[in-house]
């Protein structure tokens, strides 16, 4: 099984990505019993979703940064603003 059982929703992007890499490595090696492989696959799917969600959140933050005439950040604006 995986080295950590930290709830996926509590992981940072980096933690989730690191564990996802371990899960993929274990599954690719193929030396895990079928039941364990299924559990690993399910955890991997949850980790992948966590990483995607965190990336989307980060992209939205970056998209909300406003710049002045010189290109310097001046603050943020709501994402739904024109």
Phi and psi restraints in degrees (range 20) as a CNS / XPLOR table:
assign (resid 1 and name C) (resid 2 and name N)
       (resid 2 and name CA) (resid 2 and name C) 1.0 -73.5 20.0 2
assign (resid 2 and name N) (resid 2 and name CA)
       (resid 2 and name C) (resid 3 and name N) 1.0 161.0 20.0 2
assign (resid 2 and name C) (resid 3 and name N)
       (resid 3 and name CA) (resid 3 and name C) 1.0 -72.8 20.0 2
assign (resid 3 and name N) (resid 3 and name CA)
       (resid 3 and name C) (resid 4 and name N) 1.0 -27.0 20.0 2
assign (resid 3 and name C) (resid 4 and name N)
       (resid 4 and name CA) (resid 4 and name C) 1.0 -125.5 20.0 2
assign (resid 4 and name N) (resid 4 and name CA)
       (resid 4 and name C) (resid 5 and name N) 1.0 147.8 20.0 2
assign (resid 4 and name C) (resid 5 and name N)
       (resid 5 and name CA) (resid 5 and name C) 1.0 -120.8 20.0 2
assign (resid 5 and name N) (resid 5 and name CA)
       (resid 5 and name C) (resid 6 and name N) 1.0 27.4 20.0 2
assign (resid 5 and name C) (resid 6 and name N)
       (resid 6 and name CA) (resid 6 and name C) 1.0 -57.3 20.0 2
assign (resid 6 and name N) (resid 6 and name CA)
       (resid 6 and name C) (resid 7 and name N) 1.0 133.9 20.0 2
assign (resid 6 and name C) (resid 7 and name N)
       (resid 7 and name CA) (resid 7 and name C) 1.0 -56.1 20.0 2
assign (resid 7 and name N) (resid 7 and name CA)
       (resid 7 and name C) (resid 8 and name N) 1.0 132.5 20.0 2
assign (resid 7 and name C) (resid 8 and name N)
       (resid 8 and name CA) (resid 8 and name C) 1.0 -56.6 20.0 2
assign (resid 8 and name N) (resid 8 and name CA)
       (resid 8 and name C) (resid 9 and name N) 1.0 -40.0 20.0 2
assign (resid 8 and name C) (resid 9 and name N)
       (resid 9 and name CA) (resid 9 and name C) 1.0 -67.4 20.0 2
assign (resid 9 and name N) (resid 9 and name CA)
       (resid 9 and name C) (resid 10 and name N) 1.0 -12.5 20.0 2
assign (resid 9 and name C) (resid 10 and name N)
       (resid 10 and name CA) (resid 10 and name C) 1.0 -97.8 20.0 2
assign (resid 10 and name N) (resid 10 and name CA)
       (resid 10 and name C) (resid 11 and name N) 1.0 -3.4 20.0 2
assign (resid 10 and name C) (resid 11 and name N)
       (resid 11 and name CA) (resid 11 and name C) 1.0 -83.5 20.0 2
assign (resid 11 and name N) (resid 11 and name CA)
       (resid 11 and name C) (resid 12 and name N) 1.0 147.3 20.0 2
assign (resid 11 and name C) (resid 12 and name N)
       (resid 12 and name CA) (resid 12 and name C) 1.0 -75.4 20.0 2
assign (resid 12 and name N) (resid 12 and name CA)
       (resid 12 and name C) (resid 13 and name N) 1.0 168.1 20.0 2
assign (resid 12 and name C) (resid 13 and name N)
       (resid 13 and name CA) (resid 13 and name C) 1.0 -56.4 20.0 2
assign (resid 13 and name N) (resid 13 and name CA)
       (resid 13 and name C) (resid 14 and name N) 1.0 -45.2 20.0 2
assign (resid 13 and name C) (resid 14 and name N)
       (resid 14 and name CA) (resid 14 and name C) 1.0 -64.4 20.0 2
assign (resid 14 and name N) (resid 14 and name CA)
       (resid 14 and name C) (resid 15 and name N) 1.0 -42.0 20.0 2
assign (resid 14 and name C) (resid 15 and name N)
       (resid 15 and name CA) (resid 15 and name C) 1.0 -63.3 20.0 2
assign (resid 15 and name N) (resid 15 and name CA)
       (resid 15 and name C) (resid 16 and name N) 1.0 -46.1 20.0 2
assign (resid 15 and name C) (resid 16 and name N)
       (resid 16 and name CA) (resid 16 and name C) 1.0 -63.6 20.0 2
assign (resid 16 and name N) (resid 16 and name CA)
       (resid 16 and name C) (resid 17 and name N) 1.0 -41.7 20.0 2
assign (resid 16 and name C) (resid 17 and name N)
       (resid 17 and name CA) (resid 17 and name C) 1.0 -64.6 20.0 2
assign (resid 17 and name N) (resid 17 and name CA)
       (resid 17 and name C) (resid 18 and name N) 1.0 -43.1 20.0 2
assign (resid 17 and name C) (resid 18 and name N)
       (resid 18 and name CA) (resid 18 and name C) 1.0 -62.5 20.0 2
assign (resid 18 and name N) (resid 18 and name CA)
       (resid 18 and name C) (resid 19 and name N) 1.0 -46.1 20.0 2
assign (resid 18 and name C) (resid 19 and name N)
       (resid 19 and name CA) (resid 19 and name C) 1.0 -67.6 20.0 2
assign (resid 19 and name N) (resid 19 and name CA)
       (resid 19 and name C) (resid 20 and name N) 1.0 -37.9 20.0 2
assign (resid 19 and name C) (resid 20 and name N)
       (resid 20 and name CA) (resid 20 and name C) 1.0 -59.7 20.0 2
assign (resid 20 and name N) (resid 20 and name CA)
       (resid 20 and name C) (resid 21 and name N) 1.0 -40.2 20.0 2
assign (resid 20 and name C) (resid 21 and name N)
       (resid 21 and name CA) (resid 21 and name C) 1.0 -61.3 20.0 2
assign (resid 21 and name N) (resid 21 and name CA)
       (resid 21 and name C) (resid 22 and name N) 1.0 -40.5 20.0 2
assign (resid 21 and name C) (resid 22 and name N)
       (resid 22 and name CA) (resid 22 and name C) 1.0 -65.9 20.0 2
assign (resid 22 and name N) (resid 22 and name CA)
       (resid 22 and name C) (resid 23 and name N) 1.0 -42.0 20.0 2
assign (resid 22 and name C) (resid 23 and name N)
       (resid 23 and name CA) (resid 23 and name C) 1.0 -61.7 20.0 2
assign (resid 23 and name N) (resid 23 and name CA)
       (resid 23 and name C) (resid 24 and name N) 1.0 -47.9 20.0 2
assign (resid 23 and name C) (resid 24 and name N)
       (resid 24 and name CA) (resid 24 and name C) 1.0 -60.5 20.0 2
assign (resid 24 and name N) (resid 24 and name CA)
       (resid 24 and name C) (resid 25 and name N) 1.0 -42.2 20.0 2
assign (resid 24 and name C) (resid 25 and name N)
       (resid 25 and name CA) (resid 25 and name C) 1.0 -60.5 20.0 2
assign (resid 25 and name N) (resid 25 and name CA)
       (resid 25 and name C) (resid 26 and name N) 1.0 -45.4 20.0 2
assign (resid 25 and name C) (resid 26 and name N)
       (resid 26 and name CA) (resid 26 and name C) 1.0 -62.4 20.0 2
assign (resid 26 and name N) (resid 26 and name CA)
       (resid 26 and name C) (resid 27 and name N) 1.0 -44.1 20.0 2
assign (resid 26 and name C) (resid 27 and name N)
       (resid 27 and name CA) (resid 27 and name C) 1.0 -66.2 20.0 2
assign (resid 27 and name N) (resid 27 and name CA)
       (resid 27 and name C) (resid 28 and name N) 1.0 -37.6 20.0 2
assign (resid 27 and name C) (resid 28 and name N)
       (resid 28 and name CA) (resid 28 and name C) 1.0 -68.1 20.0 2
assign (resid 28 and name N) (resid 28 and name CA)
       (resid 28 and name C) (resid 29 and name N) 1.0 -34.2 20.0 2
assign (resid 28 and name C) (resid 29 and name N)
       (resid 29 and name CA) (resid 29 and name C) 1.0 -66.3 20.0 2
assign (resid 29 and name N) (resid 29 and name CA)
       (resid 29 and name C) (resid 30 and name N) 1.0 -32.3 20.0 2
assign (resid 29 and name C) (resid 30 and name N)
       (resid 30 and name CA) (resid 30 and name C) 1.0 73.5 20.0 2
assign (resid 30 and name N) (resid 30 and name CA)
       (resid 30 and name C) (resid 31 and name N) 1.0 16.7 20.0 2
assign (resid 30 and name C) (resid 31 and name N)
       (resid 31 and name CA) (resid 31 and name C) 1.0 -101.0 20.0 2
assign (resid 31 and name N) (resid 31 and name CA)
       (resid 31 and name C) (resid 32 and name N) 1.0 27.0 20.0 2
assign (resid 31 and name C) (resid 32 and name N)
       (resid 32 and name CA) (resid 32 and name C) 1.0 -113.7 20.0 2
assign (resid 32 and name N) (resid 32 and name CA)
       (resid 32 and name C) (resid 33 and name N) 1.0 139.0 20.0 2
assign (resid 32 and name C) (resid 33 and name N)
       (resid 33 and name CA) (resid 33 and name C) 1.0 -59.5 20.0 2
assign (resid 33 and name N) (resid 33 and name CA)
       (resid 33 and name C) (resid 34 and name N) 1.0 157.2 20.0 2
assign (resid 33 and name C) (resid 34 and name N)
       (resid 34 and name CA) (resid 34 and name C) 1.0 -55.4 20.0 2
assign (resid 34 and name N) (resid 34 and name CA)
       (resid 34 and name C) (resid 35 and name N) 1.0 -49.9 20.0 2
assign (resid 34 and name C) (resid 35 and name N)
       (resid 35 and name CA) (resid 35 and name C) 1.0 -59.3 20.0 2
assign (resid 35 and name N) (resid 35 and name CA)
       (resid 35 and name C) (resid 36 and name N) 1.0 -42.6 20.0 2
assign (resid 35 and name C) (resid 36 and name N)
       (resid 36 and name CA) (resid 36 and name C) 1.0 -67.3 20.0 2
assign (resid 36 and name N) (resid 36 and name CA)
       (resid 36 and name C) (resid 37 and name N) 1.0 -36.3 20.0 2
assign (resid 36 and name C) (resid 37 and name N)
       (resid 37 and name CA) (resid 37 and name C) 1.0 -62.9 20.0 2
assign (resid 37 and name N) (resid 37 and name CA)
       (resid 37 and name C) (resid 38 and name N) 1.0 -41.2 20.0 2
assign (resid 37 and name C) (resid 38 and name N)
       (resid 38 and name CA) (resid 38 and name C) 1.0 -63.1 20.0 2
assign (resid 38 and name N) (resid 38 and name CA)
       (resid 38 and name C) (resid 39 and name N) 1.0 -45.1 20.0 2
assign (resid 38 and name C) (resid 39 and name N)
       (resid 39 and name CA) (resid 39 and name C) 1.0 -63.1 20.0 2
assign (resid 39 and name N) (resid 39 and name CA)
       (resid 39 and name C) (resid 40 and name N) 1.0 -41.0 20.0 2
assign (resid 39 and name C) (resid 40 and name N)
       (resid 40 and name CA) (resid 40 and name C) 1.0 -62.8 20.0 2
assign (resid 40 and name N) (resid 40 and name CA)
       (resid 40 and name C) (resid 41 and name N) 1.0 -42.9 20.0 2
assign (resid 40 and name C) (resid 41 and name N)
       (resid 41 and name CA) (resid 41 and name C) 1.0 -61.4 20.0 2
assign (resid 41 and name N) (resid 41 and name CA)
       (resid 41 and name C) (resid 42 and name N) 1.0 -44.6 20.0 2
assign (resid 41 and name C) (resid 42 and name N)
       (resid 42 and name CA) (resid 42 and name C) 1.0 -62.4 20.0 2
assign (resid 42 and name N) (resid 42 and name CA)
       (resid 42 and name C) (resid 43 and name N) 1.0 -43.4 20.0 2
assign (resid 42 and name C) (resid 43 and name N)
       (resid 43 and name CA) (resid 43 and name C) 1.0 -65.5 20.0 2
assign (resid 43 and name N) (resid 43 and name CA)
       (resid 43 and name C) (resid 44 and name N) 1.0 -40.5 20.0 2
assign (resid 43 and name C) (resid 44 and name N)
       (resid 44 and name CA) (resid 44 and name C) 1.0 -60.5 20.0 2
assign (resid 44 and name N) (resid 44 and name CA)
       (resid 44 and name C) (resid 45 and name N) 1.0 -40.3 20.0 2
assign (resid 44 and name C) (resid 45 and name N)
       (resid 45 and name CA) (resid 45 and name C) 1.0 -64.1 20.0 2
assign (resid 45 and name N) (resid 45 and name CA)
       (resid 45 and name C) (resid 46 and name N) 1.0 -41.1 20.0 2
assign (resid 45 and name C) (resid 46 and name N)
       (resid 46 and name CA) (resid 46 and name C) 1.0 -66.4 20.0 2
assign (resid 46 and name N) (resid 46 and name CA)
       (resid 46 and name C) (resid 47 and name N) 1.0 -39.7 20.0 2
assign (resid 46 and name C) (resid 47 and name N)
       (resid 47 and name CA) (resid 47 and name C) 1.0 -64.7 20.0 2
assign (resid 47 and name N) (resid 47 and name CA)
       (resid 47 and name C) (resid 48 and name N) 1.0 -41.2 20.0 2
assign (resid 47 and name C) (resid 48 and name N)
       (resid 48 and name CA) (resid 48 and name C) 1.0 -60.7 20.0 2
assign (resid 48 and name N) (resid 48 and name CA)
       (resid 48 and name C) (resid 49 and name N) 1.0 -44.8 20.0 2
assign (resid 48 and name C) (resid 49 and name N)
       (resid 49 and name CA) (resid 49 and name C) 1.0 -63.4 20.0 2
assign (resid 49 and name N) (resid 49 and name CA)
       (resid 49 and name C) (resid 50 and name N) 1.0 -40.9 20.0 2
assign (resid 49 and name C) (resid 50 and name N)
       (resid 50 and name CA) (resid 50 and name C) 1.0 -60.1 20.0 2
assign (resid 50 and name N) (resid 50 and name CA)
       (resid 50 and name C) (resid 51 and name N) 1.0 -45.4 20.0 2
assign (resid 50 and name C) (resid 51 and name N)
       (resid 51 and name CA) (resid 51 and name C) 1.0 -62.6 20.0 2
assign (resid 51 and name N) (resid 51 and name CA)
       (resid 51 and name C) (resid 52 and name N) 1.0 -44.6 20.0 2
assign (resid 51 and name C) (resid 52 and name N)
       (resid 52 and name CA) (resid 52 and name C) 1.0 -61.7 20.0 2
assign (resid 52 and name N) (resid 52 and name CA)
       (resid 52 and name C) (resid 53 and name N) 1.0 -43.6 20.0 2
assign (resid 52 and name C) (resid 53 and name N)
       (resid 53 and name CA) (resid 53 and name C) 1.0 -62.9 20.0 2
assign (resid 53 and name N) (resid 53 and name CA)
       (resid 53 and name C) (resid 54 and name N) 1.0 -42.6 20.0 2
assign (resid 53 and name C) (resid 54 and name N)
       (resid 54 and name CA) (resid 54 and name C) 1.0 -66.9 20.0 2
assign (resid 54 and name N) (resid 54 and name CA)
       (resid 54 and name C) (resid 55 and name N) 1.0 -39.0 20.0 2
assign (resid 54 and name C) (resid 55 and name N)
       (resid 55 and name CA) (resid 55 and name C) 1.0 -64.0 20.0 2
assign (resid 55 and name N) (resid 55 and name CA)
       (resid 55 and name C) (resid 56 and name N) 1.0 -42.3 20.0 2
assign (resid 55 and name C) (resid 56 and name N)
       (resid 56 and name CA) (resid 56 and name C) 1.0 -62.8 20.0 2
assign (resid 56 and name N) (resid 56 and name CA)
       (resid 56 and name C) (resid 57 and name N) 1.0 -42.7 20.0 2
assign (resid 56 and name C) (resid 57 and name N)
       (resid 57 and name CA) (resid 57 and name C) 1.0 -61.1 20.0 2
assign (resid 57 and name N) (resid 57 and name CA)
       (resid 57 and name C) (resid 58 and name N) 1.0 -42.4 20.0 2
assign (resid 57 and name C) (resid 58 and name N)
       (resid 58 and name CA) (resid 58 and name C) 1.0 -65.7 20.0 2
assign (resid 58 and name N) (resid 58 and name CA)
       (resid 58 and name C) (resid 59 and name N) 1.0 -41.6 20.0 2
assign (resid 58 and name C) (resid 59 and name N)
       (resid 59 and name CA) (resid 59 and name C) 1.0 -62.2 20.0 2
assign (resid 59 and name N) (resid 59 and name CA)
       (resid 59 and name C) (resid 60 and name N) 1.0 -39.9 20.0 2
assign (resid 59 and name C) (resid 60 and name N)
       (resid 60 and name CA) (resid 60 and name C) 1.0 -65.0 20.0 2
assign (resid 60 and name N) (resid 60 and name CA)
       (resid 60 and name C) (resid 61 and name N) 1.0 -38.0 20.0 2
assign (resid 60 and name C) (resid 61 and name N)
       (resid 61 and name CA) (resid 61 and name C) 1.0 -63.5 20.0 2
assign (resid 61 and name N) (resid 61 and name CA)
       (resid 61 and name C) (resid 62 and name N) 1.0 -44.7 20.0 2
assign (resid 61 and name C) (resid 62 and name N)
       (resid 62 and name CA) (resid 62 and name C) 1.0 -63.9 20.0 2
assign (resid 62 and name N) (resid 62 and name CA)
       (resid 62 and name C) (resid 63 and name N) 1.0 -41.6 20.0 2
assign (resid 62 and name C) (resid 63 and name N)
       (resid 63 and name CA) (resid 63 and name C) 1.0 -64.5 20.0 2
assign (resid 63 and name N) (resid 63 and name CA)
       (resid 63 and name C) (resid 64 and name N) 1.0 -24.0 20.0 2
assign (resid 63 and name C) (resid 64 and name N)
       (resid 64 and name CA) (resid 64 and name C) 1.0 -87.5 20.0 2
assign (resid 64 and name N) (resid 64 and name CA)
       (resid 64 and name C) (resid 65 and name N) 1.0 -5.5 20.0 2
assign (resid 64 and name C) (resid 65 and name N)
       (resid 65 and name CA) (resid 65 and name C) 1.0 -72.8 20.0 2
assign (resid 65 and name N) (resid 65 and name CA)
       (resid 65 and name C) (resid 66 and name N) 1.0 129.8 20.0 2
assign (resid 65 and name C) (resid 66 and name N)
       (resid 66 and name CA) (resid 66 and name C) 1.0 -100.5 20.0 2
assign (resid 66 and name N) (resid 66 and name CA)
       (resid 66 and name C) (resid 67 and name N) 1.0 148.7 20.0 2
assign (resid 66 and name C) (resid 67 and name N)
       (resid 67 and name CA) (resid 67 and name C) 1.0 -120.1 20.0 2
assign (resid 67 and name N) (resid 67 and name CA)
       (resid 67 and name C) (resid 68 and name N) 1.0 151.1 20.0 2
assign (resid 67 and name C) (resid 68 and name N)
       (resid 68 and name CA) (resid 68 and name C) 1.0 -87.4 20.0 2
assign (resid 68 and name N) (resid 68 and name CA)
       (resid 68 and name C) (resid 69 and name N) 1.0 -175.1 20.0 2
assign (resid 68 and name C) (resid 69 and name N)
       (resid 69 and name CA) (resid 69 and name C) 1.0 -60.5 20.0 2
assign (resid 69 and name N) (resid 69 and name CA)
       (resid 69 and name C) (resid 70 and name N) 1.0 -26.4 20.0 2
assign (resid 69 and name C) (resid 70 and name N)
       (resid 70 and name CA) (resid 70 and name C) 1.0 -90.5 20.0 2
assign (resid 70 and name N) (resid 70 and name CA)
       (resid 70 and name C) (resid 71 and name N) 1.0 0.6 20.0 2
assign (resid 70 and name C) (resid 71 and name N)
       (resid 71 and name CA) (resid 71 and name C) 1.0 87.1 20.0 2
assign (resid 71 and name N) (resid 71 and name CA)
       (resid 71 and name C) (resid 72 and name N) 1.0 8.0 20.0 2
assign (resid 71 and name C) (resid 72 and name N)
       (resid 72 and name CA) (resid 72 and name C) 1.0 -85.3 20.0 2
assign (resid 72 and name N) (resid 72 and name CA)
       (resid 72 and name C) (resid 73 and name N) 1.0 139.8 20.0 2
assign (resid 72 and name C) (resid 73 and name N)
       (resid 73 and name CA) (resid 73 and name C) 1.0 -61.1 20.0 2
assign (resid 73 and name N) (resid 73 and name CA)
       (resid 73 and name C) (resid 74 and name N) 1.0 135.1 20.0 2
assign (resid 73 and name C) (resid 74 and name N)
       (resid 74 and name CA) (resid 74 and name C) 1.0 -116.7 20.0 2
assign (resid 74 and name N) (resid 74 and name CA)
       (resid 74 and name C) (resid 75 and name N) 1.0 -9.8 20.0 2
assign (resid 74 and name C) (resid 75 and name N)
       (resid 75 and name CA) (resid 75 and name C) 1.0 150.1 20.0 2
assign (resid 75 and name N) (resid 75 and name CA)
       (resid 75 and name C) (resid 76 and name N) 1.0 -157.2 20.0 2
assign (resid 75 and name C) (resid 76 and name N)
       (resid 76 and name CA) (resid 76 and name C) 1.0 -129.3 20.0 2
assign (resid 76 and name N) (resid 76 and name CA)
       (resid 76 and name C) (resid 77 and name N) 1.0 163.4 20.0 2
assign (resid 76 and name C) (resid 77 and name N)
       (resid 77 and name CA) (resid 77 and name C) 1.0 -132.4 20.0 2
assign (resid 77 and name N) (resid 77 and name CA)
       (resid 77 and name C) (resid 78 and name N) 1.0 156.0 20.0 2
assign (resid 77 and name C) (resid 78 and name N)
       (resid 78 and name CA) (resid 78 and name C) 1.0 -60.5 20.0 2
assign (resid 78 and name N) (resid 78 and name CA)
       (resid 78 and name C) (resid 79 and name N) 1.0 144.0 20.0 2
assign (resid 78 and name C) (resid 79 and name N)
       (resid 79 and name CA) (resid 79 and name C) 1.0 -62.5 20.0 2
assign (resid 79 and name N) (resid 79 and name CA)
       (resid 79 and name C) (resid 80 and name N) 1.0 -30.4 20.0 2
assign (resid 79 and name C) (resid 80 and name N)
       (resid 80 and name CA) (resid 80 and name C) 1.0 -85.4 20.0 2
assign (resid 80 and name N) (resid 80 and name CA)
       (resid 80 and name C) (resid 81 and name N) 1.0 1.0 20.0 2
assign (resid 80 and name C) (resid 81 and name N)
       (resid 81 and name CA) (resid 81 and name C) 1.0 -73.5 20.0 2
assign (resid 81 and name N) (resid 81 and name CA)
       (resid 81 and name C) (resid 82 and name N) 1.0 144.2 20.0 2
